Amino acid sequence: MKVHTVWKQKRLDSYIGIIRILIAIAVVAIFVLVYFFVIKSGKLDNSAVIPVESVMTDIKKVVTINTGDTYGIVMEAQAVPISMANEIYQSALASYDLATIRAGKELELFYDSKTNDLIRLEYKIDSEEELIVVKNLSQVGNGEWRAIRQLIAYEVREKLVFGEVKSSMYQAALDNDIDERAIIELANAFQWSIDFALDPRVGDTFKFVFEERYLDGQYIMPGKVLAGQYINAGEKYELFYFEESEDNKGYFDSDGNSVQKMFLKAPVAFKYISSSFTTGSRYVSAFNVSTGHRAIDYATPSGTPIRSVGDGTVVFAGWSSAGYGYLTTIRHNGTYSTNYAHQSKIIVKYGQKVQQGEVIGYVGSTGFSTGPHLHFEMVKNGVKINALLEVLPPGKPILDENRERFNNVITNYKNMLE
């Protein structure tokens, strides 16, 4: 009996030993898998292997991309070995294709101050994002390049500006030393409520708060308009930027209604008309009473982009024998459609879906036209109407549960606009 008990204990110890060996093997296997599939494949968070702090001590060289330059040409001109340039390109490809760098922009190259080796490349993709490619100098990664695409870390300051229209809003901005890019952003914010080619009058006033973006203490560009007021012929328009959710963010009036409506007020963006139009001579309204015809003629240079005032489907795109020249017709729903005539070039096709603000063609002087202009018509239930007089319902309001948060955000801005 005692022998049997000893035998059972030895067999149990043997099982325990086997289990311990299997656990050890499993731990080693997991470590190997993590190493090869996470560390070696570069699937770790890129931010963990990009030493941002080291830039302060590195040597920076800013290279302007000229017309005709390619990524390869730029890197060759900077004496970067072809193999290294290709490694950088391949590592960045999942985040951004460096073959698409554009003339007029810059590549920033950083070199180790001790070895003069290239260890970092930066490229601002647009005003919001940048690409950073860094050589990992730590033991993990064995000097491989790592890339990350991230938001540009601007220092943001808020600025309040105002002005009075004496000839045009654009000129009023210049007269008050307002960044012209900020006045364009203001017009974009109000583009559902005001047609800045037609509506502004001498004596109108505006006031708005916008973001100023800085890098390394230097002013770079304006950001979002945070709050704005425009008084047009005595009528006050106000809006405030608010992010209710990821799916509902933009501009709202003081009551929490979205100012973004079914149609834009104009088929030509402010930035294309601001410097050439002046109050009192910017447009011609064409009326043919006998046929009930209503249209707006935007006198603007040939080649000016034309945008669809709303989402819809192209139901005609081509030459019109009725005097319209090159004509595009967009059906927005069962009630509304819009016509864009005398174009120099049409860039959409029959049946194509278009979005509000999308460029559909360019201003010209084709058909019965005496000079470059856009002939714009709005049709409601088959009848041409005066688009300037059409009243559209306000957009989707802020939800009741978010009203308090909305009011808290805009209270300070409302006081600033008073």
Residue, then its C-alpha position, 0 to 999 in steps of 0.5 A: m500500500k505504501v509503495h502504491t502511494v509513492w508511485k502515485q506521488k511520483r506520477l503526479d510530480s511527473y505531470i506537474g513537471i510536464i505542465r510547467i514545461l508546456i507553460a514555459i514553451a507557451v510563454v516563449a512562443i507568445f514572446v516570439l509571436v509578439y516580437f515578429f508580428v508586432i515589433k518587427s512588422g511595425k504595428l506598434d503605435n507609431s508615436a512610440v517610436i518617433p522621438v519628437e523631442s530630438v528635433m530640437t537638437d537636430i539640424k533642419k533643412v527646408v527644401t522648397i518643391n519646385t514645378g516639375d520636381t518629384y520626390g526622387i528628384v528632391m531627395e537626389a538633389q539633397a544627396v540622399p542615397i537612392s536606397m535610403a530615399n526608397e526606404i523612406y518612401q516605402s515606410a510612408l506609403a501606408s500613410y501618404d504617397l510621397a510621389t504626390i508631393r506638390a510644387g510650392k510646398e516644402l519638405e523638411l529634412f532633419y540631420d543628426s547634429k553629431t553624425n550628419d545622418l538624415i534621421r527625419l523627414e516632415y511634409k505638411i500634406d495640407s493645412e490640417e495634417e502632416l507626415i512625419v517619417v523618422k529613423n528609429l535609432s533605438q535597439v528595437g527596430n534596428g534603424e528602420w524608418r517609421a511613419i505617422r500621419q497626424l494633425i498639425a499641432y498649432e497654437v490656437r488664439e482667438k481674435l475678434v475683428f469687425g468692419e463696415v462695407k464701403s465698396s465690398m466686404y473684401q475691401a473692408a477686410l483689407d481696410n481693417d487689416i483682416d487676413e483675407r483668408a479669414i474673410i473668405e472663411l466668414a463668407n463660407a460660414f454664411q454661404w447658406s444665408i447670404d449671397f455675397a455677390l448680390d446681397p451686401r450693401v454699402g453700410d453693412t457691418f460685420k463682426f466675427v471671432f476666428e482662430e489664429r494658428y501659430l507655429d513656433g510663435q509665428y502666425i501661419m493662417p486663420g482657422k475656423v470662424l467660431a462666431g460671426q455676425y453680419i448686418n445686411a440692410g438692417e437685418k442681422y444674421e448670426l452664427f456659432y460653430f458647435e460640435e454636437s457630435e461627430d455626425n453633427k457639427g458646424y454652424f448654428d444660429s443662436d436658437g440652435n438651428s443649423v444654418q446649413k440648408m438644402f441650397l447654397k445662396a450662390p453658385v459662385a463661391f465668394k473667393y472667386i468674386s470677392s476681389s473683382f465685384t463691387t457693390g452696385s455693379r456686381y450683377v444683372s437680374a434678367f426678367n422676362v415677365s411674359t413667360g414667368h422667367r426668373a434668373i440671376d446673371y453672375a458677371t464674373p471672369s471666364g473660367t470661374p468655377i461653378r458649383s452645384v447649390g445642392d445635392g442632386t443628379v445631373v439630368f442634362a449636361g451638354w449644348s442647348s439649342a435654346g440659347y443657353g450654350y453649354l448647359t447643366t441641369i441638376r435635379h435635387n428632388g421631386t420639387y426643385s431643379t437648377n440650371y447653369a448656362h453659358q458655361s465654357k466647360i462642363i465637367v459632369k455627365y448625365g446621371q452623375k450624382v453631385q454634392q452641394g458645393e461640388v464644382i460642375g463646370y466653368v463660367g463662359s460666354t456660350g450661346f446667346s451671351t454678350g460676355p462671360h457670366l453664369h446664367f443661373e435658374m431655380v425651378k420649382n415644380g416645373v416653374k422657374i422662380n426667383a431664387l433670391l426670394e425662395v425661403l428655405p426651412p432652417g436646418k436640423p436643431i441641436l437636441d434638447e439634451n445638448r442645449e445647455r452645453f450649446n448655450n454654455v459654448i456660445t454665451n461668451y461669443k454672443n457677448m463678444l458680438e454685442 
